[in-house]
Amino acid sequence: MQLLQVSPIGPTQIRLQWTPLPEHEWSCDRLWYVVKYTTQRNSGYKNLTNGENYVVFDSEPYTQWNFQVQAANPGGESEWA
């Protein structure tokens, strides 16, 4: 993956998006992404299994977020980006 980008969507939402992995690099016929997120109040994972290359989070104003994204397929996972 390349180019992780975070942008606000109004005062209470943010959007994380990235350049998807080119299909010729998948090494199989299925690919999904895992997003790891942390704030001071919570942390977790989102599994994006329909080929999405973005995710929207509800956010309180002035919240600092940390994100990592990983590509995965039945054969394994990439490094976190």
C-alpha positions as CSV (number, residue, x, y, z in Angstrom):
1,M,0.0,0.0,0.0
2,Q,1.0,3.5,-0.6
3,L,-0.1,7.0,0.3
4,L,-2.2,6.8,3.5
5,Q,-4.3,10.0,3.7
6,V,-6.6,11.2,6.5
7,S,-9.1,14.0,5.8
8,P,-12.0,15.5,7.8
9,I,-15.6,15.1,6.8
10,G,-17.3,17.8,8.7
11,P,-16.7,18.4,12.4
12,T,-17.4,14.8,13.7
13,Q,-16.0,12.4,11.0
14,I,-12.7,11.6,9.4
15,R,-11.9,9.5,6.4
16,L,-8.8,7.3,6.0
17,Q,-8.0,6.2,2.5
18,W,-5.0,4.7,0.7
19,T,-3.9,3.7,-2.7
20,P,-5.0,0.1,-3.2
21,L,-2.5,-2.7,-3.9
22,P,-2.4,-3.4,-7.7
23,E,-4.3,-6.6,-8.6
24,H,-1.2,-8.1,-10.2
25,E,0.5,-8.0,-6.7
26,W,-2.3,-9.9,-4.9
27,S,-0.9,-13.5,-5.5
28,C,-4.5,-14.8,-5.4
29,D,-8.0,-13.9,-6.4
30,R,-9.1,-12.3,-3.1
31,L,-7.7,-9.4,-1.1
32,W,-8.9,-7.4,1.9
33,Y,-7.5,-4.7,4.2
34,V,-7.3,-4.5,7.9
35,V,-7.2,-1.1,9.6
36,K,-5.7,-0.7,13.1
37,Y,-6.7,2.5,14.8
38,T,-5.9,4.1,18.2
39,T,-7.0,7.2,20.0
40,Q,-6.6,8.2,23.7
41,R,-10.1,6.7,24.4
42,N,-10.2,3.6,22.3
43,S,-8.5,1.3,19.8
44,G,-9.4,-1.5,17.5
45,Y,-9.5,-3.1,14.1
46,K,-11.7,-2.8,11.0
47,N,-11.7,-5.5,8.4
48,L,-12.6,-4.3,5.0
49,T,-13.5,-7.4,3.0
50,N,-15.2,-5.9,-0.1
51,G,-12.2,-4.3,-1.7
52,E,-12.7,-0.9,0.0
53,N,-9.7,1.4,0.0
54,Y,-11.1,3.8,2.6
55,V,-13.0,3.9,5.9
56,V,-14.9,6.6,7.7
57,F,-14.7,7.0,11.5
58,D,-16.8,9.1,13.9
59,S,-14.5,11.4,15.8
60,E,-14.8,14.0,18.5
61,P,-13.2,17.4,17.6
62,Y,-9.5,17.7,18.3
63,T,-9.0,13.9,18.6
64,Q,-5.6,12.5,17.7
65,W,-5.8,9.3,15.7
66,N,-3.1,6.8,14.8
67,F,-3.7,4.4,11.9
68,Q,-2.0,1.4,10.3
69,V,-3.2,-0.5,7.3
70,Q,-2.4,-4.1,6.2
71,A,-3.3,-6.0,3.0
72,A,-4.3,-9.6,3.5
73,N,-5.3,-12.6,1.5
74,P,-5.8,-16.3,2.1
75,G,-2.0,-16.8,1.9
76,G,-1.0,-14.3,4.5
77,E,-0.7,-10.6,5.4
78,S,1.5,-7.7,4.4
79,E,3.6,-5.6,6.8
80,W,1.6,-2.8,8.5
81,A,1.9,0.5,6.6
